Amino acid sequence: MDRRRMNDANKIARRVLGIVFAGSLLLIFYCVCSCSDYSEKALARYGLKRGQLSGRRMTGYDLKLVDLRGENLSRSDLTRADLSGANLERANLEWAKLNGVVLSVVQVKGEWLYPRLSKARLRYADLSAAIIEGADLTGADLRNAKLKGVTIRAAVRTAPDIDFVVCGAFLRKANLRGADLRNADLTVALDEADLRGADLRGSSVDCSVEKTDFRKANLQGTDLRGSTYLETARLTAAKYDCNTKWPRGFEARKRGAILVPFAR
């Protein structure tokens, strides 16, 4: 009798699991379709279509939450566009104009959605004065990109039931070789990022720089007092001057950095 009951219970459990699994698949399918439909409508509002975005002028467009994964946006003009919560994973943004663009987190039905740019191609892109908040730029290619005056930070949001919500911004393993980061405000994880030859004059680096490569970077006037794990970073031939601010007790010369005369 007990064995029969156990068999019956197992059958019921299998049916319940089957129903739950099927429901989950339907929910995922619905979400994907809904996201796709929303993105299509958002683009159609401006007469845009997928696969036809390269070289287009999209100045000031509202493209919040739009799914642009893998899209070719090279040489497009997205000046002052709002791409908050957009998905730009693996998108091609080489030579694109992104001056003053907003890439921030947005709340949808109680959920915080952040911009995703992991492994995006941003070589030679102009992101001057952009606001990048809570974005994931892990593994992004930003070689020779213009990031003068850019603000890249984690997102902090208040909510009724909790004190705050933090969406971290990430530049881990990002390729920023030769990038123009003058006067940038960097409060994001730069672990293992490639900043060889980058121009960080006047910038503030207030984040983790574990195993970050600063070789031949220009650190004149850079504020690194808030950086952590700087002792693991590579600083050979990095230039600094009397206005460069290091963490207390840090000896830049012993790490291979070169002191240069202050240019007035």
C-alpha positions in Angstrom: 0.0 0.0 0.0 2.8 2.4 0.9 4.6 1.6 -2.3 1.5 2.4 -4.3 1.1 5.7 -2.5 4.7 6.5 -3.2 4.3 5.7 -6.9 1.2 7.9 -7.1 3.0 10.7 -5.4 6.0 10.4 -7.8 3.6 10.5 -10.8 1.9 13.7 -9.4 5.3 15.3 -8.7 6.5 14.6 -12.3 3.3 16.1 -13.7 3.6 19.2 -11.6 7.3 19.6 -12.6 6.3 19.1 -16.2 3.6 21.8 -16.0 6.1 24.2 -14.2 8.7 23.6 -16.9 6.3 24.2 -19.7 5.1 27.3 -18.0 8.6 28.6 -17.7 9.3 28.0 -21.3 6.2 29.9 -22.3 7.1 32.8 -20.0 10.6 33.0 -21.5 9.1 32.9 -25.0 6.6 35.6 -24.1 9.3 37.8 -22.6 11.6 37.4 -25.7 8.7 38.2 -28.1 7.5 41.1 -26.0 11.0 42.6 -25.9 11.4 42.1 -29.6 8.0 43.7 -30.4 8.8 46.6 -28.1 12.2 47.2 -29.8 10.7 47.0 -33.3 8.0 49.6 -32.4 10.6 51.9 -30.7 12.7 51.8 -33.8 9.8 52.1 -36.2 8.8 55.3 -34.4 11.8 56.9 -36.0 11.6 55.1 -39.3 14.4 52.7 -38.3 14.7 49.0 -39.0 17.0 46.3 -37.7 20.0 45.6 -39.9 19.8 49.2 -41.3 21.3 51.2 -38.5 24.8 51.8 -39.7 25.6 55.4 -40.5 22.2 56.6 -39.4 21.5 59.9 -37.6 19.7 59.3 -34.3 20.5 62.4 -32.4 18.5 62.7 -29.2 16.4 59.6 -29.9 14.7 57.9 -27.1 15.9 54.3 -27.3 15.4 53.2 -23.7 15.2 49.4 -23.2 15.7 48.7 -26.9 17.3 45.4 -27.8 20.2 46.1 -30.1 22.3 43.0 -29.5 24.7 42.3 -32.3 23.5 45.3 -34.4 25.8 47.2 -36.7 25.7 50.8 -35.4 29.1 51.8 -36.8 29.5 55.5 -37.8 26.0 56.3 -36.5 25.2 59.6 -34.8 23.7 58.9 -31.4 24.5 62.2 -29.8 22.5 62.8 -26.7 20.4 59.7 -27.3 18.9 57.9 -24.3 20.0 54.3 -24.3 19.1 53.6 -20.7 18.5 49.9 -20.0 19.3 49.1 -23.7 21.0 45.8 -24.6 24.0 46.5 -26.8 25.9 43.3 -26.2 28.3 42.5 -29.1 27.0 45.5 -31.0 29.3 47.3 -33.4 29.7 51.0 -32.4 33.0 51.7 -34.1 33.4 55.3 -35.1 29.9 56.1 -33.7 29.2 59.5 -32.2 27.9 59.1 -28.7 28.6 62.5 -27.3 26.5 63.2 -24.2 24.6 59.8 -24.6 22.8 58.5 -21.5 23.4 54.9 -20.6 21.7 54.5 -17.2 19.5 52.1 -15.2 15.8 52.2 -15.5 13.0 50.7 -13.4 10.4 48.6 -15.1 7.6 46.9 -13.0 9.8 47.1 -9.9 12.8 45.6 -11.6 16.0 47.6 -12.3 17.4 47.1 -15.8 20.9 48.2 -16.7 22.6 48.9 -20.0 24.5 45.9 -21.3 27.5 46.5 -23.5 29.6 43.4 -22.8 32.0 42.6 -25.7 30.6 45.6 -27.6 32.9 47.1 -30.2 33.5 50.8 -29.5 36.9 51.4 -31.2 37.3 55.1 -32.1 33.8 55.8 -30.8 33.3 59.3 -29.3 31.7 59.1 -25.8 32.8 62.5 -24.7 30.7 63.8 -21.7 28.6 60.6 -21.8 26.9 59.4 -18.6 27.3 55.7 -18.2 25.7 54.4 -15.0 25.4 50.8 -13.9 26.4 49.6 -17.3 28.2 46.3 -18.0 31.2 46.9 -20.3 33.0 43.7 -19.5 35.3 42.8 -22.3 34.2 45.8 -24.4 36.7 47.0 -27.0 37.2 50.7 -26.4 40.6 51.1 -28.2 41.3 54.7 -29.1 37.8 55.7 -28.0 37.2 59.3 -26.9 35.9 59.4 -23.4 36.9 62.9 -22.4 34.8 64.1 -19.4 32.9 60.8 -19.3 31.2 59.7 -16.1 31.2 55.9 -15.5 29.8 54.9 -12.1 27.7 52.4 -10.3 24.0 53.2 -10.0 22.4 54.0 -6.6 18.6 54.2 -6.4 16.3 54.6 -3.5 13.2 52.5 -3.2 10.2 52.5 -0.7 11.0 49.1 0.8 14.8 49.2 0.9 17.4 51.8 1.6 19.2 51.7 -1.8 19.8 49.7 -4.9 23.2 49.4 -6.4 23.8 48.3 -10.0 27.6 48.0 -10.4 29.2 49.3 -13.6 31.9 47.1 -15.0 34.9 47.6 -17.2 36.6 44.4 -16.2 39.0 43.1 -19.0 37.9 46.0 -21.2 40.3 47.1 -23.9 40.9 50.8 -23.4 44.3 50.9 -25.1 45.0 54.5 -26.3 41.6 55.7 -25.1 41.2 59.4 -24.3 40.0 59.5 -20.7 41.0 63.0 -19.8 38.9 64.4 -16.9 36.9 61.2 -16.6 35.2 60.2 -13.4 35.8 56.4 -13.0 34.1 54.7 -10.1 33.8 51.3 -11.6 35.7 48.0 -11.6 38.7 48.2 -13.9 40.2 44.9 -12.9 42.4 43.4 -15.7 41.5 46.2 -18.0 44.0 47.2 -20.7 44.8 50.9 -20.4 48.2 50.9 -22.2 48.9 54.3 -23.6 45.6 55.7 -22.4 45.4 59.4 -21.6 44.0 59.8 -18.0 45.2 63.3 -17.3 43.0 65.0 -14.7 40.9 61.9 -14.2 39.6 60.4 -11.0 40.1 56.7 -10.5 38.1 55.6 -7.5 37.8 51.9 -8.0 39.4 48.5 -8.0 42.4 48.3 -10.4 43.5 44.7 -9.7 46.0 43.6 -12.4 45.1 46.6 -14.6 47.6 47.5 -17.2 48.7 51.2 -17.1 51.9 50.8 -19.0 52.8 53.9 -20.9 49.6 55.6 -19.8 49.5 59.3 -19.1 48.7 59.7 -15.4 49.6 63.4 -15.0 47.2 65.1 -12.6 45.3 61.8 -12.1 43.7 61.2 -8.7 44.3 57.5 -7.8 43.9 57.9 -4.0 40.6 56.0 -4.1 41.9 53.1 -6.1 42.4 49.6 -4.6 44.8 46.8 -5.5 47.0 49.3 -7.2 50.0 47.3 -6.0 49.0 44.6 -8.5 48.7 47.0 -11.5 51.4 47.3 -14.2 52.8 50.8 -14.3 56.0 50.4 -16.3 56.7 53.7 -18.3 53.5 55.3 -17.1 54.0 59.0 -16.8 53.0 61.0 -13.7 53.8 64.5 -12.3 53.7 66.4 -9.0 49.9 66.7 -9.3 49.3 63.0 -9.6 47.7 61.7 -6.3 48.6 58.2 -5.2 47.3 56.2 -2.2 49.3 56.9 1.0 52.6 55.2 1.0 52.5 54.0 -2.6 55.9 54.3 -4.4 55.2 54.8 -8.0 58.8 54.9 -9.1 59.5 51.5 -7.7 56.6 50.2 -9.8 58.3 51.5 -13.0 56.3 54.8 -13.4 58.2 57.8 -14.7 58.1 61.3 -13.0 57.9 64.0 -15.6 58.1 67.8 -15.2 54.7 69.5 -14.6 53.6 71.3 -17.8 52.0 74.6 -17.0 
